[in-house]
Amino acid sequence: MADKKLTLNDPESDKTLDLPIISGTQGDPTLDIGNLHKKLGYFTFDPGYGMTASCKSEITFIDGEAGILRYRGYPIEQLAEHSSFLEVAYTLVYGDLPTSDQFTRFERDITYHTMVHEKLNTFIQGFHYDAHPMAILSGVVGSMAAFYHDKLDVNDAEQRELAAKRLIAKMPTIAAAAFRHSMGWPSAFPRNSLPYADRFLHMMFSVPAEPYEVNPVAAKALDLLFILHADHEQNASTSTVRLVGSTGANPYACVAAGIAALWGPAHGGANEAVLSMLNQIGSVKNVAEFVKRAKDKDDPFRLMGFGHRVYKNYDPRATIIRKQCHEVLSELGQQDELLDLAMELERIALEDDYFVERKLYPNVDFYSGIIYKALGIPSSMFTPMFAIGRTVGWVSQWLEQSSTPTRIGRPRQVYTGATERDYAPIKNR
Ligand code: CMC
């Protein structure tokens, strides 16, 4: 595609600049503004980075208008139906689906690294019993730098790969430990004879007093949820990981920052917020009132689990989770009136002009909490569940960034503060 000419709408300047077009393999063309300030003296203003591509990436493709999500080119629907979380993890990290040998090695490596240093467990014991598990998760993951930092050279590809595997392997162990701490239960060690999702459930719910069998329906459902959360290109937490990574910080510090970013209710914290919203609505008869509140600009209430920066269509992950919700509840022989409530909320919102005009659809977080709840996972653990899945995306993006020349991330600003003024001694103020 030919370069585009940018002409300034400025009577004092007739300057123009040819902006090269950067085209990916798919997606809208992007203007390269790298020379804008040098040639014309202007910066660009894009709060929330809604119009800004911060990097080139080969990992995940989203077409928000069409509701398409692909990891490494593979449609999310196909991965959800045929793959497993660890196979998806391999694919995101290395670029292609693994051969059987590659998968066996990867699974063995991940399994080998599931245990955490015993001192990390001691660290967890230092948290107050009612600490939010996301606070524990980001604190403990950040502290992993203290265990591996000295030995980690981020310029060495092999060491980066090892750190990535450690993070994928240990995140469920740490998340389960955070939950057990809140319950006052003794530590549970990873059972390496179990597959990834089963092992996590075992670490969550097994107690020394009695045997615990992992329910295969629960493990399958969880594995699918991990797949659906594994990556989502340059979302807030991944961009945070990349921003921290651009400074050359170690991967544990980068991912700890990503966990902190994920926690917010506009991002991964929405899954916990959806469940409390559904509980707050309480009954199908109250839905209309809450939809009205969500539309009122003077009311801070928003429909949690609705809307997305990129999707202006049904989030393809929500389509899969919605279907899975019905299957899981029926296979577990459970009924949950929150599902009826969520469906009614969705129905009313999707018929409402406010939501239609703004293209606000249910997102990945809208139905996931109902499944977590059916699996016995408490709502404070919903966002850590997201973090376990997303760790794969974070480390894949960090690996990609670390293997290509990267400038430090450093946005500019429009300064709106005081212009120069003189210091006045305190007695004169
Ligand atoms: N309820 C009511 N109104 C909404 C909602 C909502 N959930 N989401 C967006 N809007 C309105 C918003 O008020 C604005 O209206 P107007 O144009 O009249 O000012 C318009 O829709 C565009 O919204 P925006 O805030 O400019 O959109 P954004 O791209 O900056 O924010 C979002 C995206 C996901 C943060 C937002 O839709 C939201 O807060 N949703 C609820 C929280 C949520 O479910 N987050 C999970 C996102 S998906 C998973 C993840 O990323 O972790």
Residues whose N, C-alpha, C, O or C-beta is under 5 A from the ligand:
A	BS01	CMC	P265 A266 H267 G268 A270 A294 R302 L303 M304 G305 F306 G307 H308 R309 R358 N363 V364 D365
